[in-house]
Amino acid sequence: MSEPNVHTLYERAKRLIPGGTQLLSKRPEMFAPGRWPAYYRSAHGCEIVDHDGRTYLDMSSMGIGSCLLGYADADVTQAVVARVEAGAMSSLSVADEVELAELLTSLHPWAQQVRYARSGGEAMTVAVRIARAHTRRDVVAFCGYHGWHDWYLAANLASGDDDQLRDHLLPGLAPLGVPRGLAGTALPFSYNRLDQLEAIFAEHQGEVAAVVMEPLRRDDPQPGFLAGVRALCDSHGAVFVFDEITAGWRFALGGAHLNYGIEPDVAVFAKAFGNGHPMAAVIGRESVMRAAEETFISSTYWTEGAGPAAALATVRKMQRVDVPGHVERIGARMRDGLANLAQAHALPLEVSGRNALLHLSFDHPDHLALQTLLTIEMLDRGILAGAGFYGSLAHRDEHVDAYLAAAEEAAGVLAAAIEAGDALKRIGGQVRHTGFRRLT
Ligand SMILES: Cc1ncc(COP(=O)(O)O)c(C=O)c1O
């Protein structure tokens, strides 16, 4: 019997695995339903060979931001293989945990202690537990996305507004399975809106355990915003937590907060920290982190050795090579090239976000059809491209050139589709999904 092709395999997956994939952002439906190749055989640099043996240049998310050095980076792979061959798990712990803690605290002198986990959302949950244990309080004020866990989805249990996550994660997320007793424990505020955070503190005097946010995402912090959050946390005795899961290492060597001179009480790293290998760290001030000795936080596979080996090799490489500078330059070339071809073809294409993490959208009533068509046209030219571009160290000028040459041809097709109003017909299937919905 011949091997199933990538699409029939995914159809089987949808019957066996609810939701198809383990991460919403990896669903093929989020790119081009029925066309995006769900499975891969191998990935090196910024090239992926899919399950059917087709080779693609990855100009999309590079493993949802996890492979900032590129796929199968030689230095990281060597360290991980050495650890695997030496035994990645045993009854004892690996010394790399200690060395890594020293490295993290030397890069972030405000932090003295470190705990480890293996994925971003769980590490954020560790951080929130520590903050709650330290303050003996329940309420978390947050901005942005921080994972799938109960403490966070509880925001949508709010009475009067059960869609509080619409601007932070996705609209219309039912908090099914999250205990109703958590209602009122997770309160959102918008980035750069200090007034909203002030209102939360005013309304919940003595109840706020933590303020949880990314130092930045799409927008720059307005002057005084991050310092204002720091001052509010100080005056109300709340723990200031920076989620550096996506921003860390991409915008600075360490947490992106280092660029702004604002010191949190806790910072959380995952994704690029292990460059494709599961690894996460919660770093913090000793006064706060000590609470982790009073509340039970413990897991078997947080002690395996491949994660710390990967993170040590990753961070050491980032100390040798200016990764933030590289992805900034590559992203700037992408942004300029896309702006030029949008202008040349009169396409309503908008490129937003920061150069190291670009976002593409269309200001057009058929925006989803146009995005899907762009992805399909790029797939036909051997390139994985979606609504975002996460640059990596593996992306070189020749990859940007190849992308822009293919995008130039695709832009012609899109311009013709807009002219004829037939983008949907050209897709010949469904438009991409944008949110969380049932697949079966
Ligand atoms: C800022 C931020 N926090 C938390 C998470 C969740 O991390 P993970 O998917 O590793 O659980 C993500 C993932 O996209 C993220 O970008």
Ligand as a Chemical Component Dictionary entry (heavy atoms), coordinates in Angstrom:
data_LIG
# 
_chem_comp.id                   LIG 
_chem_comp.type                 NON-POLYMER 
_chem_comp.pdbx_formal_charge   0 
_chem_comp.three_letter_code    LIG 
# 
loop_
_chem_comp_atom.comp_id 
_chem_comp_atom.atom_id 
_chem_comp_atom.alt_atom_id 
_chem_comp_atom.type_symbol 
_chem_comp_atom.charge 
_chem_comp_atom.model_Cartn_x 
_chem_comp_atom.model_Cartn_y 
_chem_comp_atom.model_Cartn_z 
_chem_comp_atom.pdbx_ordinal 
LIG C1 C1 C 0 3.167 35.773 24.300 1  
LIG C2 C2 C 0 2.835 34.327 24.384 2  
LIG N1 N1 N 0 2.541 33.780 25.575 3  
LIG C3 C3 C 0 2.248 32.482 25.708 4  
LIG C4 C4 C 0 2.221 31.646 24.616 5  
LIG C5 C5 C 0 1.911 30.192 24.791 6  
LIG O1 O1 O 0 3.064 29.435 24.651 7  
LIG P1 P1 P 0 2.990 27.882 24.239 8  
LIG O2 O2 O 0 2.306 27.806 22.917 9  
LIG O3 O3 O 0 4.411 27.416 24.219 10 
LIG O4 O4 O 0 2.199 27.200 25.328 11 
LIG C6 C6 C 0 2.498 32.168 23.353 12 
LIG C7 C7 C 0 2.405 31.328 22.147 13 
LIG O5 O5 O 0 2.127 31.766 21.068 14 
LIG C8 C8 C 0 2.818 33.543 23.230 15 
LIG O6 O6 O 0 3.095 34.099 22.042 16 
# 
loop_
_chem_comp_bond.comp_id 
_chem_comp_bond.atom_id_1 
_chem_comp_bond.atom_id_2 
_chem_comp_bond.value_order 
_chem_comp_bond.pdbx_ordinal 
LIG C1 C2 SING 1  
LIG C2 N1 SING 2  
LIG C2 C8 DOUB 3  
LIG N1 C3 DOUB 4  
LIG C3 C4 SING 5  
LIG C4 C5 SING 6  
LIG C4 C6 DOUB 7  
LIG C5 O1 SING 8  
LIG O1 P1 SING 9  
LIG P1 O2 DOUB 10 
LIG P1 O3 SING 11 
LIG P1 O4 SING 12 
LIG C6 C7 SING 13 
LIG C6 C8 SING 14 
LIG C7 O5 DOUB 15 
LIG C8 O6 SING 16 
# 
